[in-house]
Amino acid sequence: MSYRNDIEFLIVYIREAHPNMLKEGNETGIVGRPRNLDERVILATECVSKYKLSAPMVIDGMDGQVNNAYKAAPVRVTVVDIDGKVSFYAGPGPFDFRLPPVERTLKKLIANDGRMPPPPIPAWGAPANGLRCGLSIDPPKFDIGDNIAVQLKFENTTDKPLALHYNAAEAAKNIVINDTNGKALKLDTSTRGRVWRRRTNPFKRVDPGQTFAAEVEGRIVASGGQAPPAGKFTAVYSHVVAEQMLADAIPQIKNAAWLGEINSATFAFEISAAKKLGCIDCHGDSDYHHTHEEDCTKCHVGKVGESDFGTNDDACAECHPRKDLFGRKQILGPGGAFQMASKHLPGDIEDKHCLLCHDQSQHRNGTVNLINPNSAGAKPWTGNPTTFCLTCHDGNPPAGVSFPEEAKGSGFDKMKFMQSALAGNEQGCTLCHDPHGSELPSLLKDLHTR
């Protein structure tokens, strides 16, 4: 499924996470682990249908080649750039199934023609007791409300291994963020969504000349959790390890443990006011209405995302008075077909009269469809043009449709012609008549000059 800027999404069905849950009588009819590819297709189809997935799904073979190549089980998200290079590779799920880093990666690719920009350079502080600390924020420029990653690095500058005490749960508290006036902000890590916690050893071995890297995700907020203003900001990380923090450590670790206090250097970053998104940013501009019309209220009513959002059925006159605009036919307004000497309906024409014949649901995608007049506009017309005309012109018009006395017609016997048209051998009524209006009587076309 192409997004925009040639970014594509693909779901690869690897294997069943819990085949023991596929019991007798389930909706798929498959019990336990599928035995062949056909049964996998059934399970994948059920998954797409149940969760209404819009991205395409492909299925790994029974030999598991994709699983083996990408080490994908149980859940692994991989983002590949336009050149086929891996831009992001998550750890195994569910513990590393996180959407914010995927979103950041996609935004970078979109902003840089499908290729990853170089990572931000850490701001390194002065070493203390053989260890130095660096901090960077990825991305270094982002919009208000975006999730970001504070990246921390600890480099061993000695010739011996060090045991670094690092508590990931407390790291966010040690990040000091200020605006240009010295006003403090903070990193809110509650925005990461569901986080799986595993008991891990707080001591990290850092070999000589090597670096231990950690990452803290979240969203920068002002006091009270409010969104910060746009502007320039700075961040510094402080790391302190005191002897009492080593109380429960085994002797070997105590002997190699790093003690002291270090700070990163100041990292400067910028927060921008979020771009106000329009309808086209999500819906695209593939059809001519979205390409040329910026005022969505001309076609839609209600609030986006709410139950009252829908199609504006009183918008015909917004577009169709305009002559030769985007290929639209001029129907309403001065000079329109309904202002000609003969017109399809008597009296003043209103938007609601258009809905007697036309279906609005697909119309603004560039398709003009007819509705079944006998269904009160609820069903599309599936017959040919001549039978459509005869739903009214057969002497038994639908409810709400009547003919003036002078419009009953006489003279030319059309039945033979109609029978031929009904058989599909002729164009039908529209061969001689314009369905909207004409300068000639009885909606006749000038067949000699057409």
C-alpha positions as CSV (number, residue, x, y, z in Angstrom):
1,M,0.0,0.0,0.0
2,S,1.7,3.2,-1.2
3,Y,1.5,6.0,1.4
4,R,3.0,9.2,0.1
5,N,6.5,9.9,-1.2
6,D,6.8,6.3,-2.3
7,I,6.7,4.9,1.3
8,E,5.1,1.4,1.3
9,F,3.8,-0.8,4.1
10,L,3.8,-4.6,4.0
11,I,2.7,-7.1,6.7
12,V,4.5,-10.4,6.5
13,Y,2.6,-13.3,8.1
14,I,5.4,-15.4,9.7
15,R,3.8,-18.0,12.0
16,E,1.0,-18.4,14.5
17,A,1.8,-17.0,17.9
18,H,-0.6,-19.3,19.9
19,P,-1.8,-22.2,17.7
20,N,-3.0,-24.0,20.8
21,M,-5.8,-21.5,21.0
22,L,-7.2,-22.7,17.6
23,K,-9.8,-25.1,19.1
24,E,-12.6,-27.1,17.5
25,G,-15.4,-24.9,16.3
26,N,-13.5,-21.7,15.8
27,E,-14.4,-19.4,12.8
28,T,-11.6,-20.6,10.6
29,G,-12.2,-24.3,10.9
30,I,-8.5,-24.9,11.5
31,V,-7.4,-26.6,14.7
32,G,-3.9,-26.1,16.0
33,R,-0.9,-25.2,13.9
34,P,-1.8,-25.1,10.1
35,R,-0.5,-28.1,8.2
36,N,-0.1,-26.4,4.8
37,L,0.0,-23.0,3.0
38,D,-3.7,-23.1,2.2
39,E,-4.6,-23.2,5.9
40,R,-2.2,-20.3,6.5
41,V,-4.0,-18.3,3.8
42,I,-7.3,-18.9,5.6
43,L,-5.9,-17.7,9.0
44,A,-4.2,-14.6,7.3
45,T,-7.5,-13.7,5.5
46,E,-9.4,-13.9,8.8
47,C,-6.8,-11.6,10.5
48,V,-7.1,-9.0,7.7
49,S,-10.9,-9.2,7.8
50,K,-11.2,-9.1,11.6
51,Y,-8.8,-6.2,12.2
52,K,-9.7,-4.3,9.0
53,L,-6.0,-4.1,8.0
54,S,-5.4,-1.8,5.0
55,A,-1.8,-2.7,4.4
56,P,-1.2,-5.7,2.1
57,M,-0.2,-9.0,3.7
58,V,2.0,-11.6,2.3
59,I,2.6,-15.1,3.8
60,D,5.9,-16.7,4.6
61,G,6.3,-20.2,3.2
62,M,6.1,-23.4,5.4
63,D,9.9,-23.5,5.3
64,G,10.0,-20.1,7.1
65,Q,12.6,-18.5,4.9
66,V,11.5,-14.9,5.7
67,N,11.4,-15.7,9.4
68,N,15.0,-17.1,9.2
69,A,16.3,-14.2,7.1
70,Y,14.9,-11.4,9.2
71,K,14.8,-13.2,12.6
72,A,11.2,-12.0,12.6
73,A,9.5,-14.1,15.3
74,P,7.5,-13.4,17.3
75,V,6.9,-9.8,16.2
76,R,9.5,-7.7,14.4
77,V,9.0,-4.4,12.7
78,T,11.5,-3.6,9.9
79,V,11.6,-0.4,7.9
80,V,13.5,-0.4,4.6
81,D,14.5,2.7,2.7
82,I,14.0,3.5,-1.0
83,D,17.4,1.7,-1.8
84,G,16.4,-1.4,0.1
85,K,18.6,-0.7,3.1
86,V,17.2,-1.4,6.6
87,S,16.5,1.9,8.3
88,F,14.9,0.6,11.4
89,Y,15.0,-2.9,12.9
90,A,13.1,-3.5,16.2
91,G,13.9,-6.0,18.8
92,P,11.7,-9.0,19.3
93,G,8.1,-8.4,20.3
94,P,6.2,-7.9,22.4
95,F,8.9,-6.3,24.5
96,D,10.1,-4.1,21.7
97,F,6.9,-3.6,19.7
98,R,6.9,0.2,19.9
99,L,5.3,2.5,17.3
100,P,7.0,5.9,18.1
101,P,10.4,4.9,16.7
102,V,8.7,3.5,13.6
103,E,6.8,6.8,13.1
104,R,10.1,8.8,13.6
105,T,11.8,6.6,11.0
106,L,9.0,7.1,8.4
107,K,8.9,10.9,9.0
108,K,12.7,11.0,8.3
109,L,12.4,9.0,5.1
110,I,9.5,11.1,3.8
111,A,11.4,14.3,4.6
112,N,14.6,13.1,3.0
113,D,13.5,11.5,-0.3
114,G,13.2,8.0,1.0
115,R,16.7,7.9,2.6
116,M,17.8,8.2,6.2
117,P,19.7,11.3,7.3
118,P,22.8,10.9,9.4
119,P,22.1,10.5,13.2
120,P,22.5,13.5,15.4
121,I,26.0,14.0,16.9
122,P,26.0,13.6,20.7
123,A,27.0,16.5,23.0
124,W,29.9,14.9,25.0
125,G,30.7,16.1,28.5
126,A,34.1,16.0,30.2
127,P,35.2,12.5,31.5
128,A,35.1,11.7,35.2
129,N,36.8,8.6,36.7
130,G,37.3,7.1,33.2
131,L,33.8,7.6,31.9
132,R,32.2,10.3,29.8
133,C,28.6,10.9,28.8
134,G,27.0,12.2,25.7
135,L,23.4,13.2,24.9
136,S,21.5,13.8,21.6
137,I,17.9,14.2,20.8
138,D,16.4,12.5,17.7
139,P,15.2,14.3,15.7
140,P,16.9,17.5,16.7
141,K,14.0,19.5,15.2
142,F,10.5,18.4,15.6
143,D,6.9,19.6,16.0
144,I,5.0,20.3,19.2
145,G,3.5,17.0,20.5
146,D,5.9,14.7,18.6
147,N,7.4,11.7,20.4
148,I,11.2,12.0,20.4
149,A,14.1,9.8,21.6
150,V,16.7,11.1,24.0
151,Q,19.8,9.1,23.2
152,L,22.4,8.6,25.9
153,K,25.9,7.2,25.5
154,F,28.5,6.3,28.1
155,E,32.1,5.8,26.8
156,N,34.8,4.0,28.8
157,T,38.1,6.0,28.4
158,T,40.2,3.7,30.6
159,D,42.0,0.5,29.7
160,K,39.9,-1.7,32.1
161,P,36.3,-2.8,31.9
162,L,33.8,-0.8,33.9
163,A,30.4,-1.9,35.5
164,L,28.1,1.0,35.0
165,H,25.0,1.2,37.2
166,Y,22.1,2.5,34.9
167,N,18.4,2.5,35.9
168,A,16.3,3.0,32.7
169,A,13.2,3.7,34.8
170,E,14.9,6.7,36.5
171,A,16.8,8.1,33.5
172,A,14.1,10.6,32.4
173,K,14.3,12.3,35.8
174,N,18.0,13.1,35.2
175,I,17.4,14.9,31.9
176,V,17.3,18.7,32.5
177,I,15.5,20.6,29.7
178,N,15.3,24.4,29.6
179,D,14.1,27.1,27.1
180,T,16.2,30.2,26.2
181,N,14.9,32.0,29.4
182,G,15.9,29.2,31.7
183,K,12.3,27.9,32.2
184,A,12.3,24.2,32.9
185,L,10.5,21.6,30.9
186,K,10.4,17.8,31.2
187,L,10.3,14.6,29.2
188,D,6.9,12.9,29.7
189,T,7.5,9.1,29.2
190,S,3.8,8.2,29.8
191,T,3.1,8.9,26.1
192,R,4.9,5.8,24.9
193,G,1.8,3.6,25.2
194,R,2.1,0.0,26.5
195,V,5.6,-0.8,27.8
196,W,6.6,-4.3,28.6
197,R,8.9,-4.4,31.7
198,R,11.5,-7.1,32.1
199,R,13.7,-7.5,35.1
200,T,17.2,-6.6,33.9
201,N,20.6,-6.3,35.5
202,P,21.1,-2.6,36.3
203,F,24.9,-3.1,35.8
204,K,26.1,-2.7,32.2
205,R,29.6,-3.9,31.3
206,V,31.5,-1.2,29.3
207,D,34.8,-2.5,27.8
208,P,37.8,-0.2,27.3
209,G,37.2,2.2,24.4
210,Q,33.6,0.9,24.0
211,T,30.2,2.7,24.5
212,F,27.0,1.7,26.2
213,A,24.0,3.3,24.5
214,A,20.6,3.8,26.0
215,E,17.4,5.6,24.8
216,V,14.6,7.3,26.6
217,E,11.4,7.9,24.6
218,G,8.7,10.4,25.4
219,R,7.2,13.8,24.6
220,I,8.5,17.1,25.9
221,V,6.0,19.0,28.0
222,A,5.8,22.2,30.0
223,S,4.7,22.5,33.6
224,G,1.4,20.8,34.3
225,G,1.8,18.6,31.2
226,Q,0.9,21.3,28.8
227,A,2.4,21.5,25.3
228,P,5.5,23.7,25.2
229,P,5.7,26.7,23.0
230,A,7.7,26.6,19.7
231,G,11.3,27.8,20.1
232,K,14.9,26.7,20.9
233,F,15.7,24.5,23.8
234,T,18.6,22.8,25.5
235,A,19.0,19.5,27.3
236,V,21.7,18.1,29.7
237,Y,21.9,14.7,31.3
238,S,23.4,14.1,34.8
239,H,24.4,10.7,36.0
240,V,25.4,9.9,39.6
241,V,26.4,6.6,41.1
242,A,27.1,6.5,44.9
243,E,28.4,3.7,47.0
244,Q,25.0,3.0,48.6
245,M,23.6,2.1,45.2
246,L,26.0,-0.8,45.0
247,A,24.9,-2.4,48.3
248,D,23.3,-5.5,46.7
249,A,26.0,-6.0,44.0
250,I,28.2,-9.0,44.1
251,P,31.9,-8.4,45.0
252,Q,33.2,-8.8,41.4
253,I,30.9,-6.1,40.2
254,K,31.6,-3.8,43.2
255,N,35.3,-4.0,42.4
256,A,34.8,-2.9,38.8
257,A,31.8,-0.5,39.4
258,W,32.1,3.1,38.3
259,L,31.5,5.7,41.0
260,G,31.1,9.4,40.6
261,E,29.1,12.0,38.8
262,I,29.2,12.9,35.1
263,N,27.2,15.3,32.9
264,S,26.7,15.4,29.2
265,A,27.4,18.6,27.3
266,T,24.5,20.9,26.4
267,F,22.5,19.6,23.4
268,A,20.5,22.3,21.5
269,F,17.3,21.4,19.7
270,E,14.3,23.1,18.3
271,I,10.5,22.6,18.6
272,S,8.3,24.0,15.7
273,A,4.7,24.7,15.7
274,A,2.9,21.7,14.2
275,K,1.8,22.2,10.6
276,K,-2.0,22.5,10.4
277,L,-3.1,19.5,8.4
278,G,-5.7,19.7,5.8
279,C,-8.0,17.0,4.5
280,I,-5.7,16.4,1.5
281,D,-2.8,15.5,3.9
282,C,-4.6,12.2,4.7
283,H,-7.0,11.7,1.8
284,G,-4.5,12.7,-1.0
285,D,-5.3,14.6,-4.1
286,S,-5.9,11.9,-6.6
287,D,-9.3,13.1,-7.7
288,Y,-10.1,16.5,-9.2
289,H,-12.3,17.7,-6.4
290,H,-9.6,17.4,-3.8
291,T,-7.0,18.8,-6.2
292,H,-8.9,22.0,-6.9
293,E,-11.2,22.5,-4.0
294,E,-9.8,23.5,-0.6
295,D,-13.1,24.4,1.1
296,C,-14.3,20.9,2.3
297,T,-17.5,22.4,3.7
298,K,-18.8,22.8,0.1
299,C,-19.0,19.0,-0.1
300,H,-19.2,17.8,3.5
301,V,-21.2,18.6,6.6
302,G,-20.6,17.9,10.3
303,K,-17.4,17.4,12.2
304,V,-14.7,15.1,11.0
305,G,-14.6,11.9,13.1
306,E,-18.1,12.5,14.5
307,S,-21.3,10.7,13.7
308,D,-22.8,13.8,12.0
309,F,-20.0,13.9,9.4
310,G,-21.3,13.2,5.9
311,T,-22.0,14.4,2.4
312,N,-23.5,17.8,1.9
313,D,-26.6,17.2,-0.3
314,D,-27.2,20.9,-0.9
315,A,-23.9,21.6,-2.7
316,C,-24.8,21.0,-6.4
317,A,-25.1,24.8,-7.0
318,E,-21.6,25.3,-5.6
319,C,-19.9,23.7,-8.6
320,H,-22.2,23.4,-11.5
321,P,-22.8,27.1,-12.3
322,R,-19.1,27.3,-13.3
323,K,-18.6,27.1,-17.0
324,D,-16.0,24.6,-18.2
325,L,-14.4,24.3,-14.8
326,F,-12.4,21.1,-14.3
327,G,-14.6,19.4,-16.9
328,R,-17.8,20.0,-15.1
329,K,-20.9,20.5,-17.1
330,Q,-22.7,23.8,-16.6
331,I,-26.2,22.9,-15.3
332,L,-27.3,25.5,-12.8
333,G,-27.0,29.3,-12.8
334,P,-27.1,31.8,-15.6
335,G,-26.5,30.2,-19.0
336,G,-26.8,26.7,-17.5
337,A,-28.8,23.9,-19.0
338,F,-31.7,24.5,-16.5
339,Q,-32.0,28.1,-17.7
340,M,-32.6,27.1,-21.4
341,A,-35.8,27.3,-23.4
342,S,-36.8,23.8,-22.4
343,K,-35.6,22.1,-19.3
344,H,-36.2,18.7,-17.7
345,L,-38.1,19.9,-14.7
346,P,-40.6,22.8,-14.5
347,G,-40.3,25.8,-12.2
348,D,-37.2,26.8,-10.2
349,I,-34.6,24.1,-9.9
350,E,-33.0,23.5,-6.5
351,D,-30.2,21.2,-5.3
352,K,-32.7,18.7,-4.1
353,H,-34.1,18.2,-7.6
354,C,-30.6,16.9,-8.8
355,L,-31.0,14.1,-6.3
356,L,-34.1,12.8,-8.1
357,C,-31.8,11.3,-10.7
358,H,-28.2,11.5,-9.4
359,D,-26.3,9.5,-6.7
360,Q,-24.1,11.8,-4.6
361,S,-22.0,9.0,-2.9
362,Q,-19.4,8.7,-5.6
363,H,-20.1,11.8,-7.6
364,R,-17.3,13.9,-6.1
365,N,-14.8,11.2,-7.1
366,G,-15.4,12.2,-10.7
367,T,-18.1,9.6,-11.3
368,V,-21.6,10.5,-12.2
369,N,-24.0,7.7,-11.3
370,L,-27.8,7.5,-11.5
371,I,-30.1,6.4,-8.7
372,N,-33.2,4.2,-9.0
373,P,-36.1,6.8,-8.8
374,N,-38.4,4.1,-7.5
375,S,-36.1,3.5,-4.4
376,A,-36.3,7.1,-3.1
377,G,-32.6,7.5,-3.9
378,A,-31.6,4.5,-1.8
379,K,-30.3,2.2,-4.6
380,P,-28.1,2.8,-7.6
381,W,-29.4,2.4,-11.1
382,T,-28.2,-0.8,-12.8
383,G,-30.3,-0.7,-16.0
384,N,-29.7,1.0,-19.4
385,P,-30.4,4.7,-20.0
386,T,-33.7,4.1,-21.8
387,T,-35.2,2.1,-19.0
388,F,-34.1,4.8,-16.6
389,C,-36.1,7.4,-18.6
390,L,-39.1,5.1,-18.6
391,T,-39.2,4.9,-14.8
392,C,-40.9,8.3,-15.1
393,H,-42.1,8.4,-18.7
394,D,-44.1,5.2,-18.7
395,G,-47.3,6.8,-17.4
396,N,-46.7,5.7,-13.9
397,P,-44.0,8.0,-12.4
398,P,-42.5,7.5,-9.0
399,A,-43.9,9.3,-5.9
400,G,-43.2,13.0,-6.0
401,V,-42.9,13.2,-9.8
402,S,-45.7,14.7,-11.9
403,F,-45.9,16.1,-15.4
404,P,-47.6,19.4,-16.5
405,E,-50.6,19.0,-18.7
406,E,-48.8,20.5,-21.7
407,A,-45.9,18.1,-21.5
408,K,-47.7,14.9,-22.3
409,G,-46.6,14.9,-25.9
410,S,-48.3,13.7,-29.0
411,G,-47.5,12.9,-32.7
412,F,-44.3,10.9,-33.2
413,D,-44.7,7.3,-32.2
414,K,-41.5,6.4,-30.3
415,M,-42.5,2.8,-29.3
416,K,-40.7,1.1,-32.1
417,F,-37.6,3.1,-31.5
418,M,-37.9,2.4,-27.7
419,Q,-38.2,-1.3,-28.2
420,S,-34.9,-1.3,-30.2
421,A,-33.2,0.8,-27.6
422,L,-34.4,-1.4,-24.8
423,A,-32.8,-4.3,-26.7
424,G,-29.5,-2.4,-26.6
425,N,-29.4,-1.7,-30.3
426,E,-29.7,2.1,-30.0
427,Q,-28.4,4.9,-27.8
428,G,-32.0,5.4,-26.6
429,C,-33.7,8.7,-25.5
430,T,-30.4,10.6,-25.2
431,L,-29.8,10.2,-28.9
432,C,-32.3,12.9,-29.6
433,H,-32.8,14.5,-26.2
434,D,-30.6,16.3,-23.8
435,P,-31.4,15.1,-20.2
436,H,-31.0,18.5,-18.6
437,G,-32.0,21.4,-21.0
438,S,-32.0,22.6,-24.6
439,E,-32.6,25.7,-26.6
440,L,-35.0,23.6,-28.7
441,P,-38.4,22.4,-27.6
442,S,-38.9,19.1,-25.8
443,L,-35.2,18.9,-24.8
444,L,-34.3,18.1,-28.4
445,K,-30.7,18.2,-29.5
446,D,-29.6,19.9,-32.8
447,L,-28.4,16.7,-34.4
448,H,-27.1,18.6,-37.5
449,T,-24.6,20.6,-35.6
450,R,-23.6,18.3,-32.8
